[in-house]
Amino acid sequence: MPRAPIVVYPPDSSGGRRVRADGEAIGRARSEAELREFLRRAGVPDADDVDLADPALVEWRGGGPEVWE
């Protein structure tokens, strides 16, 4: 199975999660809203409507979309 194009890494000590899209670092999100903004900036179509729980799109490491701290 191919890797998801978006990878969200475990929270760091400040609660931020590194985010990569198609192998490129796009930022450190501290909330779902920040993650969606990074996706929008990275050119993800309809970033506000993306199903963040879809494993074909987002690979969550160290907890899913509900873990930010």
C-alpha positions as CSV (number, residue, x, y, z in Angstrom):
1,M,0.0,0.0,0.0
2,P,1.4,3.4,-0.9
3,R,2.2,5.8,2.0
4,A,-0.3,8.6,2.7
5,P,0.8,11.9,1.1
6,I,0.4,13.7,4.4
7,V,2.3,12.6,7.6
8,V,1.6,14.1,11.0
9,Y,4.3,13.3,13.6
10,P,3.8,12.8,17.3
11,P,3.4,15.9,19.5
12,D,6.6,17.5,20.7
13,S,7.2,19.0,24.2
14,S,5.4,22.2,23.1
15,G,2.3,20.3,21.7
16,G,3.2,21.0,18.1
17,R,3.1,18.2,15.5
18,R,5.5,18.3,12.5
19,V,3.6,18.0,9.2
20,R,4.9,16.8,5.9
21,A,3.0,16.7,2.6
22,D,4.4,14.6,-0.3
23,G,7.7,14.3,1.6
24,E,8.2,18.1,2.1
25,A,8.0,19.7,5.5
26,I,5.1,22.2,5.6
27,G,5.0,23.3,9.2
28,R,4.3,22.4,12.9
29,A,0.6,22.3,13.7
30,R,-0.8,22.8,17.2
31,S,-4.5,22.2,16.3
32,E,-6.7,20.7,13.6
33,A,-7.3,24.3,12.4
34,E,-3.6,24.9,12.0
35,L,-3.2,21.6,10.2
36,R,-5.9,22.5,7.7
37,E,-4.3,25.9,7.1
38,F,-1.0,24.1,6.3
39,L,-2.8,21.8,4.0
40,R,-4.5,24.7,2.2
41,R,-1.1,26.4,1.8
42,A,0.4,23.2,0.4
43,G,-2.3,23.1,-2.3
44,V,-4.5,20.4,-0.9
45,P,-7.9,20.8,-2.6
46,D,-10.9,21.5,-0.2
47,A,-8.6,21.4,2.8
48,D,-11.5,22.4,5.1
49,D,-13.4,19.3,4.0
50,V,-10.6,16.7,4.0
51,D,-11.3,13.7,6.1
52,L,-8.3,13.8,8.4
53,A,-9.1,10.2,9.7
54,D,-8.7,8.8,6.1
55,P,-5.5,6.7,6.3
56,A,-5.2,6.9,2.5
57,L,-4.6,10.6,2.9
58,V,-3.1,11.2,6.3
59,E,-0.7,9.0,8.2
60,W,-0.9,9.9,11.9
61,R,2.1,9.0,14.1
62,G,1.8,9.1,17.9
63,G,-1.9,9.5,18.0
64,G,-4.7,10.5,15.7
65,P,-6.4,13.8,14.9
66,E,-7.7,14.1,18.5
67,V,-4.2,14.2,20.0
68,W,-2.5,17.6,20.1
69,E,-0.6,17.6,23.5
